[in-house]
């Protein structure tokens, strides 16, 4: 259950930047702390557009496999900012880390990640959206710290982790009749 409420206004919340996470073609993501609550969050600052479409998609999708929108606004430089819950490390980073530690994802963990991504896409498709950029960089895994929730995962023989499909900036309505590729070519779903 998210402890954040989605807001859409022009006032930038008081944030403390912790560190840079990554940069893509359309913006950068930083890990921040909300000074008001002390909660960690992800701040996506866009280079070109205002992020209204991505914020709208996040607001319409009510799924545990999609990040919760906290707030979006236009900063003083005219760039769109999207504040959403922190979703942990990318699957890409997790796989690289596992390779360095000589550990492998076990079959139940692989099935859990695939099921989680499929559930996020199912929710999106039921709401009329296509993600258009499904890849390991856009799947995030976060260890579960709540002992009660962690026990549920352990009983299913799965590492206790929440999996979310992120980066909905290339999302399009399913009835959109344009044949142009959105997102990373070859990663449309």
SVG drawing of the C-alpha trace seen along z (x, -y; Angstrom):
<svg xmlns="http://www.w3.org/2000/svg" viewBox="-10 -29 42 52">
<polyline fill="none" stroke="black" stroke-width="0.4" points="0.0,0.0 1.5,-3.3 1.7,-6.0 1.7,-8.8 -1.1,-10.7 -1.0,-11.7 -1.1,-15.4 -0.9,-17.5 0.0,-21.1 2.7,-23.6 4.4,-23.7 7.6,-21.8 7.8,-19.8 10.8,-20.1 13.2,-17.4 16.7,-16.3 18.5,-14.6 20.4,-11.5 22.0,-10.4 21.6,-10.1 20.0,-6.8 20.1,-6.8 19.6,-8.9 17.6,-7.9 16.7,-9.5 13.9,-11.7 15.1,-12.5 17.0,-11.6 16.0,-9.9 17.3,-10.7 16.6,-9.1 15.3,-11.8 13.9,-12.1 10.7,-14.0 11.5,-16.5 7.9,-16.5 7.7,-12.8 11.3,-11.4 10.2,-8.8 12.4,-7.9 11.1,-8.5 12.2,-8.6 12.2,-11.9 12.1,-11.9 13.0,-15.2 12.2,-15.3 14.3,-17.0 11.7,-17.8 8.0,-17.5 6.0,-18.1 5.4,-14.5 1.6,-14.9 1.0,-11.7 3.3,-9.6 1.7,-11.1 -1.8,-10.4 -0.9,-6.8 0.6,-6.3 -2.5,-7.9 -4.9,-5.7 -3.1,-2.4 -3.9,-1.0 -1.6,2.0 1.0,3.1 3.2,3.8 3.3,0.1 4.9,-2.7 2.5,-5.1 2.5,-8.7 3.1,-11.1 3.1,-14.4 3.9,-16.0 4.8,-19.7 6.7,-21.9 9.9,-23.2 11.4,-26.7 13.3,-25.7 10.0,-24.6 10.8,-20.9 8.3,-18.3 9.0,-16.6 7.3,-13.3 7.7,-12.2 6.8,-8.5 7.5,-5.9 11.0,-4.4 11.0,-1.0 14.5,0.2 17.1,1.5 16.6,2.3 16.4,5.9 19.5,5.2 21.4,4.1 20.2,7.1 21.3,9.5 24.7,7.9 25.1,7.9 24.1,11.6 26.7,12.4 29.4,10.7 28.4,12.7 28.2,16.0 24.5,16.4 21.7,17.1 18.0,16.3 16.1,19.5 13.1,20.7 10.5,19.5 12.1,16.0 12.1,15.9 8.5,16.9 7.7,14.2 9.4,11.5 7.6,12.6 4.2,12.9 4.7,9.4 5.5,7.8 2.7,9.7 0.3,8.4 1.4,4.8 0.9,5.2 -2.5,6.8 -3.6,3.9 -2.3,1.4 -4.0,3.1 -7.3,3.3 -7.1,-0.5 -6.3,-1.0 -2.5,-1.6 0.5,0.1 3.8,-0.3 6.0,-0.2 9.4,0.1 9.5,3.4 13.1,4.3 15.3,5.2 16.1,1.5 12.4,0.8 11.7,3.6 12.6,2.7 13.0,5.1 12.9,4.0 13.5,6.2 10.5,6.5 11.3,5.3 7.9,5.9 8.3,9.3 4.7,10.3 4.8,9.7 8.3,11.3 6.9,14.5 4.3,14.7 7.0,14.6 9.1,17.2 6.2,19.6 5.9,19.3 9.7,20.1 10.4,16.7 12.9,14.2 10.9,11.5 10.9,8.7 8.4,6.3 8.6,6.1 7.4,3.1 7.3,2.1 8.5,-1.5 9.1,-4.2 5.7,-4.7 6.9,-7.8 6.5,-5.9 3.1,-4.6 0.3,-5.0 -3.4,-4.4 -4.1,-1.0 -6.5,-2.4 -3.8,-4.7 -3.5,-4.2 0.0,-5.5 2.5,-2.9 5.6,-4.8 7.7,-3.0 7.6,-4.4 10.2,-3.6 13.1,-1.3 12.6,0.5 11.8,4.2 10.5,3.7 6.9,2.9 4.2,4.4"/>
</svg>
